[in-house]
């Protein structure tokens, strides 16, 4: 085989490998979602409110629910849970809130993204009201209490005694203003 032919074969293999890697990278997100759903490890909570149906509260069990709030370094907001940890009985409707404050000199819009750990617990953590369902608009130097009402499904596996609800609050001001899709969620 001559050198030019070997080079063409090598270039073809490299191009094929590059296309294959691009396709695999593009498919990673859907594959990850499918895998996490199949294994029950995704930690994603519902993005819409569920209706609380009066149910029997399991007073024989106590579940510790921990709250974590995070804000990326470039976002000038304070964001924290009103309580860091509470104990609830499965089936009990619980009300709490998070505190948010805009530390800037201009109006900002935030969006909270929730996650529950362990991931399998997300299927049993039900929010009837959550600030994460809406964008939160805060004027300059304003603050707000952001409501959270939830219950833990009594069908939560016995081995799970602690659930951690984590929120990351993102600045979506530019995206919301450019799309013209601005919802009022918090006090001004």
MODA-V483115 format. One record per residue. N is the residue number from 1. RES is the residue in one small letter. OMEGA is omega in radians with two decimals (* if undefined). D_CENTER is the distance of its C-alpha to the mean C-alpha in Angstrom with 1 decimal. Layout:
n: {N	N}
res: {RES	RES}
omega: {OMEGA	OMEGA}
d_center: {D_CENTER	D_CENTER}
This chain:
n: {1	2	3	4	5	6	7	8	9	10	11	12	13	14	15	16	17	18	19	20	21	22	23	24	25	26	27	28	29	30	31	32	33	34	35	36	37	38	39	40	41	42	43	44	45	46	47	48	49	50	51	52	53	54	55	56	57	58	59	60	61	62	63	64	65	66	67	68	69	70	71	72	73	74	75	76	77	78	79	80	81	82	83	84	85	86	87	88	89	90	91	92	93	94	95	96	97	98	99	100	101	102	103	104	105	106	107	108	109	110	111	112	113	114	115	116	117	118	119	120	121	122	123	124	125	126	127	128	129	130	131	132	133	134	135	136	137	138	139	140	141	142	143	144	145	146	147	148	149	150	151	152	153	154	155	156	157	158	159	160	161	162	163	164	165	166	167	168	169	170	171	172	173	174	175	176	177	178	179	180	181	182	183	184	185	186	187	188}
res: {x	x	x	x	x	x	x	x	x	x	x	x	x	x	x	x	x	x	x	x	x	x	x	x	x	x	x	x	x	x	x	x	x	x	x	x	x	x	x	x	x	x	x	x	x	x	x	x	x	x	x	x	x	x	x	x	x	x	x	x	x	x	x	x	x	x	x	x	x	x	x	x	x	x	x	x	x	x	x	x	x	x	x	x	x	x	x	x	x	x	x	x	x	x	x	x	x	x	x	x	x	x	x	x	x	x	x	x	x	x	x	x	x	x	x	x	x	x	x	x	x	x	x	x	x	x	x	x	x	x	x	x	x	x	x	x	x	x	x	x	x	x	x	x	x	x	x	x	x	x	x	x	x	x	x	x	x	x	x	x	x	x	x	x	x	x	x	x	x	x	x	x	x	x	x	x	x	x	x	x	x	x	x	x	x	x	x	x}
omega: {-3.13	-3.04	-3.14	3.13	3.09	3.13	3.11	3.13	3.13	3.12	3.11	3.12	3.12	3.10	3.11	3.09	3.13	3.11	3.12	3.13	3.10	3.13	3.11	3.11	3.12	-3.09	-3.07	-3.09	3.10	3.11	3.11	3.13	3.14	-3.13	-3.14	3.09	-3.12	-3.11	3.13	-3.08	-3.01	3.11	-3.14	3.08	3.13	3.12	3.07	-3.11	3.01	3.13	3.12	3.06	3.13	-3.11	3.11	3.14	-3.14	-3.10	3.11	-3.13	3.05	-3.13	3.05	3.08	3.14	-3.13	3.11	3.10	-3.13	3.07	3.08	-3.05	-3.09	-3.12	-3.06	3.05	2.89	-3.07	-3.08	3.06	3.09	3.02	-3.12	-3.10	3.04	3.07	-3.11	3.03	3.09	-3.12	-3.12	3.09	-3.02	3.09	3.04	3.09	3.03	3.11	3.11	3.09	3.07	-3.08	-3.05	3.11	3.13	3.11	3.10	3.10	3.13	3.06	-3.14	3.10	-3.09	3.02	3.11	3.09	-0.05	-3.04	-3.14	3.14	-3.11	-3.12	-3.08	3.14	-3.01	3.13	3.07	3.04	-3.13	3.08	-3.13	3.12	-3.07	2.99	-3.13	3.14	3.10	3.05	3.14	3.08	3.11	3.07	-3.12	2.95	-3.07	-3.00	3.03	3.07	-3.04	2.95	3.08	-3.12	3.12	3.12	3.10	-3.13	-3.08	-3.08	-3.14	-3.12	3.13	3.01	3.09	3.09	-3.09	3.06	2.96	-3.09	-3.10	3.06	3.14	-3.09	-3.07	-3.13	-3.10	-3.13	-3.13	-3.14	-3.12	-3.09	-3.09	3.08	3.05	-3.10	-3.01	3.10	-3.11	*}
d_center: {56.8	57.2	54.8	53.7	52.7	50.8	48.9	48.0	46.8	44.6	43.2	42.5	40.7	38.6	37.7	36.8	34.7	32.9	32.1	31.0	28.6	27.2	26.8	25.1	22.6	21.9	21.4	19.1	15.7	17.1	18.8	15.8	13.9	17.3	17.9	14.7	15.2	18.9	18.4	15.6	13.6	10.4	8.1	6.2	6.9	9.1	8.7	12.2	14.2	16.3	19.8	21.0	24.2	26.5	26.6	28.4	26.7	27.2	28.7	29.8	26.3	24.2	20.5	19.2	15.8	14.7	12.4	11.3	10.7	10.9	12.5	13.7	17.5	18.7	17.1	19.6	17.7	17.8	14.7	15.1	15.0	18.4	18.7	17.3	18.3	19.8	21.6	21.3	23.3	21.8	22.4	22.5	20.8	19.3	18.9	17.5	16.1	14.6	17.0	16.7	19.7	20.5	23.0	24.3	27.3	25.6	23.2	19.6	16.6	13.1	9.7	6.8	3.2	2.4	4.1	7.8	10.8	13.2	11.5	14.3	13.5	10.5	13.4	15.1	12.6	13.4	12.5	15.6	14.7	11.6	11.6	8.2	10.4	12.6	13.3	14.8	18.3	20.2	23.8	25.3	25.4	23.9	21.6	19.9	18.6	15.4	15.7	13.8	15.8	15.1	17.1	17.1	19.0	22.4	22.2	19.9	21.9	24.4	23.5	20.0	20.8	17.8	14.1	11.7	8.8	7.1	5.9	6.7	9.0	10.6	14.1	14.7	18.2	20.1	18.3	18.5	22.1	23.2	22.0	23.4	20.3	19.9	18.7	19.8	17.2	18.5	22.0	23.9}
